[in-house]
């Protein structure tokens, strides 16, 4: 584990690296940047589909560093978004990852999204994941691995 001299920073770096390693495993890649960008993009789309209160409860269970990039660019006055269908959700993820596409990255957006949702389920309590899923319309609920 990296040593920063502050336990809280060392802890969040360690926990964030675990999430990223899990993302890399799910994606079948060694590209840490890709894993980070996909996780961040999917987190943002999930966050924006939640009410402000639920988005905050969800974030409270994340390591501090992940919580920081989860909140990056958040506009609480614009949520929850009206995404109702899987295709709309995936389009928003694709928009969030446009910079990866421009960089020549080739990946299946649906599989990448499923990988991020699976990592979230692994690290967030079942009860909180169930609360998040309950805020989703049926077509979005079906995307979560827990539902299957």
MODELLER restraints for C-alpha pairs under 7 A, 6 or more apart:
rsr = mdl.restraints
at = mdl.atoms
rsr.add(forms.Gaussian(group=physical.xy_distance, feature=features.Distance(at['CA:1:A'], at['CA:14:A']), mean=6.12, stdev=0.5))
rsr.add(forms.Gaussian(group=physical.xy_distance, feature=features.Distance(at['CA:2:A'], at['CA:10:A']), mean=6.21, stdev=0.5))
rsr.add(forms.Gaussian(group=physical.xy_distance, feature=features.Distance(at['CA:3:A'], at['CA:10:A']), mean=5.90, stdev=0.5))
rsr.add(forms.Gaussian(group=physical.xy_distance, feature=features.Distance(at['CA:4:A'], at['CA:10:A']), mean=6.01, stdev=0.5))
rsr.add(forms.Gaussian(group=physical.xy_distance, feature=features.Distance(at['CA:12:A'], at['CA:63:A']), mean=5.41, stdev=0.5))
rsr.add(forms.Gaussian(group=physical.xy_distance, feature=features.Distance(at['CA:12:A'], at['CA:64:A']), mean=5.70, stdev=0.5))
rsr.add(forms.Gaussian(group=physical.xy_distance, feature=features.Distance(at['CA:12:A'], at['CA:65:A']), mean=5.89, stdev=0.5))
rsr.add(forms.Gaussian(group=physical.xy_distance, feature=features.Distance(at['CA:15:A'], at['CA:63:A']), mean=6.24, stdev=0.5))
rsr.add(forms.Gaussian(group=physical.xy_distance, feature=features.Distance(at['CA:16:A'], at['CA:63:A']), mean=6.41, stdev=0.5))
rsr.add(forms.Gaussian(group=physical.xy_distance, feature=features.Distance(at['CA:16:A'], at['CA:65:A']), mean=6.68, stdev=0.5))
rsr.add(forms.Gaussian(group=physical.xy_distance, feature=features.Distance(at['CA:16:A'], at['CA:66:A']), mean=6.43, stdev=0.5))
rsr.add(forms.Gaussian(group=physical.xy_distance, feature=features.Distance(at['CA:19:A'], at['CA:119:A']), mean=6.84, stdev=0.5))
rsr.add(forms.Gaussian(group=physical.xy_distance, feature=features.Distance(at['CA:20:A'], at['CA:32:A']), mean=6.76, stdev=0.5))
rsr.add(forms.Gaussian(group=physical.xy_distance, feature=features.Distance(at['CA:20:A'], at['CA:35:A']), mean=6.12, stdev=0.5))
rsr.add(forms.Gaussian(group=physical.xy_distance, feature=features.Distance(at['CA:20:A'], at['CA:36:A']), mean=6.30, stdev=0.5))
rsr.add(forms.Gaussian(group=physical.xy_distance, feature=features.Distance(at['CA:22:A'], at['CA:119:A']), mean=6.43, stdev=0.5))
rsr.add(forms.Gaussian(group=physical.xy_distance, feature=features.Distance(at['CA:23:A'], at['CA:35:A']), mean=5.49, stdev=0.5))
rsr.add(forms.Gaussian(group=physical.xy_distance, feature=features.Distance(at['CA:23:A'], at['CA:115:A']), mean=6.52, stdev=0.5))
rsr.add(forms.Gaussian(group=physical.xy_distance, feature=features.Distance(at['CA:23:A'], at['CA:116:A']), mean=6.50, stdev=0.5))
rsr.add(forms.Gaussian(group=physical.xy_distance, feature=features.Distance(at['CA:23:A'], at['CA:119:A']), mean=6.40, stdev=0.5))
rsr.add(forms.Gaussian(group=physical.xy_distance, feature=features.Distance(at['CA:24:A'], at['CA:30:A']), mean=6.00, stdev=0.5))
rsr.add(forms.Gaussian(group=physical.xy_distance, feature=features.Distance(at['CA:24:A'], at['CA:31:A']), mean=6.94, stdev=0.5))
rsr.add(forms.Gaussian(group=physical.xy_distance, feature=features.Distance(at['CA:24:A'], at['CA:32:A']), mean=6.70, stdev=0.5))
rsr.add(forms.Gaussian(group=physical.xy_distance, feature=features.Distance(at['CA:24:A'], at['CA:35:A']), mean=5.55, stdev=0.5))
rsr.add(forms.Gaussian(group=physical.xy_distance, feature=features.Distance(at['CA:26:A'], at['CA:115:A']), mean=5.35, stdev=0.5))
rsr.add(forms.Gaussian(group=physical.xy_distance, feature=features.Distance(at['CA:27:A'], at['CA:112:A']), mean=6.52, stdev=0.5))
rsr.add(forms.Gaussian(group=physical.xy_distance, feature=features.Distance(at['CA:27:A'], at['CA:115:A']), mean=6.34, stdev=0.5))
rsr.add(forms.Gaussian(group=physical.xy_distance, feature=features.Distance(at['CA:37:A'], at['CA:97:A']), mean=7.00, stdev=0.5))
rsr.add(forms.Gaussian(group=physical.xy_distance, feature=features.Distance(at['CA:38:A'], at['CA:97:A']), mean=6.83, stdev=0.5))
rsr.add(forms.Gaussian(group=physical.xy_distance, feature=features.Distance(at['CA:38:A'], at['CA:112:A']), mean=6.76, stdev=0.5))
rsr.add(forms.Gaussian(group=physical.xy_distance, feature=features.Distance(at['CA:39:A'], at['CA:116:A']), mean=5.34, stdev=0.5))
rsr.add(forms.Gaussian(group=physical.xy_distance, feature=features.Distance(at['CA:40:A'], at['CA:69:A']), mean=6.76, stdev=0.5))
rsr.add(forms.Gaussian(group=physical.xy_distance, feature=features.Distance(at['CA:40:A'], at['CA:70:A']), mean=6.49, stdev=0.5))
rsr.add(forms.Gaussian(group=physical.xy_distance, feature=features.Distance(at['CA:41:A'], at['CA:93:A']), mean=5.88, stdev=0.5))
rsr.add(forms.Gaussian(group=physical.xy_distance, feature=features.Distance(at['CA:41:A'], at['CA:96:A']), mean=5.21, stdev=0.5))
rsr.add(forms.Gaussian(group=physical.xy_distance, feature=features.Distance(at['CA:41:A'], at['CA:97:A']), mean=6.28, stdev=0.5))
rsr.add(forms.Gaussian(group=physical.xy_distance, feature=features.Distance(at['CA:42:A'], at['CA:93:A']), mean=5.82, stdev=0.5))
rsr.add(forms.Gaussian(group=physical.xy_distance, feature=features.Distance(at['CA:42:A'], at['CA:113:A']), mean=6.22, stdev=0.5))
rsr.add(forms.Gaussian(group=physical.xy_distance, feature=features.Distance(at['CA:42:A'], at['CA:116:A']), mean=6.53, stdev=0.5))
rsr.add(forms.Gaussian(group=physical.xy_distance, feature=features.Distance(at['CA:43:A'], at['CA:70:A']), mean=6.16, stdev=0.5))
rsr.add(forms.Gaussian(group=physical.xy_distance, feature=features.Distance(at['CA:44:A'], at['CA:70:A']), mean=6.13, stdev=0.5))
rsr.add(forms.Gaussian(group=physical.xy_distance, feature=features.Distance(at['CA:45:A'], at['CA:92:A']), mean=6.57, stdev=0.5))
rsr.add(forms.Gaussian(group=physical.xy_distance, feature=features.Distance(at['CA:45:A'], at['CA:93:A']), mean=6.27, stdev=0.5))
rsr.add(forms.Gaussian(group=physical.xy_distance, feature=features.Distance(at['CA:47:A'], at['CA:55:A']), mean=5.50, stdev=0.5))
rsr.add(forms.Gaussian(group=physical.xy_distance, feature=features.Distance(at['CA:48:A'], at['CA:79:A']), mean=5.50, stdev=0.5))
rsr.add(forms.Gaussian(group=physical.xy_distance, feature=features.Distance(at['CA:48:A'], at['CA:80:A']), mean=5.45, stdev=0.5))
rsr.add(forms.Gaussian(group=physical.xy_distance, feature=features.Distance(at['CA:48:A'], at['CA:81:A']), mean=5.84, stdev=0.5))
rsr.add(forms.Gaussian(group=physical.xy_distance, feature=features.Distance(at['CA:49:A'], at['CA:79:A']), mean=6.50, stdev=0.5))
rsr.add(forms.Gaussian(group=physical.xy_distance, feature=features.Distance(at['CA:49:A'], at['CA:80:A']), mean=4.57, stdev=0.5))
rsr.add(forms.Gaussian(group=physical.xy_distance, feature=features.Distance(at['CA:49:A'], at['CA:81:A']), mean=4.94, stdev=0.5))
rsr.add(forms.Gaussian(group=physical.xy_distance, feature=features.Distance(at['CA:49:A'], at['CA:83:A']), mean=6.92, stdev=0.5))
rsr.add(forms.Gaussian(group=physical.xy_distance, feature=features.Distance(at['CA:50:A'], at['CA:79:A']), mean=6.78, stdev=0.5))
rsr.add(forms.Gaussian(group=physical.xy_distance, feature=features.Distance(at['CA:50:A'], at['CA:80:A']), mean=5.09, stdev=0.5))
rsr.add(forms.Gaussian(group=physical.xy_distance, feature=features.Distance(at['CA:50:A'], at['CA:135:A']), mean=6.43, stdev=0.5))
rsr.add(forms.Gaussian(group=physical.xy_distance, feature=features.Distance(at['CA:51:A'], at['CA:79:A']), mean=6.27, stdev=0.5))
rsr.add(forms.Gaussian(group=physical.xy_distance, feature=features.Distance(at['CA:51:A'], at['CA:80:A']), mean=5.30, stdev=0.5))
rsr.add(forms.Gaussian(group=physical.xy_distance, feature=features.Distance(at['CA:52:A'], at['CA:76:A']), mean=6.11, stdev=0.5))
rsr.add(forms.Gaussian(group=physical.xy_distance, feature=features.Distance(at['CA:54:A'], at['CA:132:A']), mean=6.99, stdev=0.5))
rsr.add(forms.Gaussian(group=physical.xy_distance, feature=features.Distance(at['CA:58:A'], at['CA:128:A']), mean=6.45, stdev=0.5))
rsr.add(forms.Gaussian(group=physical.xy_distance, feature=features.Distance(at['CA:59:A'], at['CA:67:A']), mean=5.70, stdev=0.5))
rsr.add(forms.Gaussian(group=physical.xy_distance, feature=features.Distance(at['CA:61:A'], at['CA:124:A']), mean=6.12, stdev=0.5))
rsr.add(forms.Gaussian(group=physical.xy_distance, feature=features.Distance(at['CA:83:A'], at['CA:89:A']), mean=6.06, stdev=0.5))
rsr.add(forms.Gaussian(group=physical.xy_distance, feature=features.Distance(at['CA:84:A'], at['CA:137:A']), mean=5.79, stdev=0.5))
rsr.add(forms.Gaussian(group=physical.xy_distance, feature=features.Distance(at['CA:84:A'], at['CA:139:A']), mean=6.64, stdev=0.5))
rsr.add(forms.Gaussian(group=physical.xy_distance, feature=features.Distance(at['CA:84:A'], at['CA:140:A']), mean=6.77, stdev=0.5))
rsr.add(forms.Gaussian(group=physical.xy_distance, feature=features.Distance(at['CA:85:A'], at['CA:139:A']), mean=5.21, stdev=0.5))
rsr.add(forms.Gaussian(group=physical.xy_distance, feature=features.Distance(at['CA:85:A'], at['CA:140:A']), mean=6.07, stdev=0.5))
rsr.add(forms.Gaussian(group=physical.xy_distance, feature=features.Distance(at['CA:86:A'], at['CA:139:A']), mean=5.69, stdev=0.5))
rsr.add(forms.Gaussian(group=physical.xy_distance, feature=features.Distance(at['CA:86:A'], at['CA:140:A']), mean=5.43, stdev=0.5))
rsr.add(forms.Gaussian(group=physical.xy_distance, feature=features.Distance(at['CA:90:A'], at['CA:109:A']), mean=6.88, stdev=0.5))
rsr.add(forms.Gaussian(group=physical.xy_distance, feature=features.Distance(at['CA:90:A'], at['CA:110:A']), mean=6.71, stdev=0.5))
rsr.add(forms.Gaussian(group=physical.xy_distance, feature=features.Distance(at['CA:94:A'], at['CA:109:A']), mean=6.65, stdev=0.5))
rsr.add(forms.Gaussian(group=physical.xy_distance, feature=features.Distance(at['CA:117:A'], at['CA:144:A']), mean=6.26, stdev=0.5))
rsr.add(forms.Gaussian(group=physical.xy_distance, feature=features.Distance(at['CA:118:A'], at['CA:145:A']), mean=6.20, stdev=0.5))
rsr.add(forms.Gaussian(group=physical.xy_distance, feature=features.Distance(at['CA:121:A'], at['CA:129:A']), mean=6.49, stdev=0.5))
rsr.add(forms.Gaussian(group=physical.xy_distance, feature=features.Distance(at['CA:133:A'], at['CA:141:A']), mean=5.63, stdev=0.5))
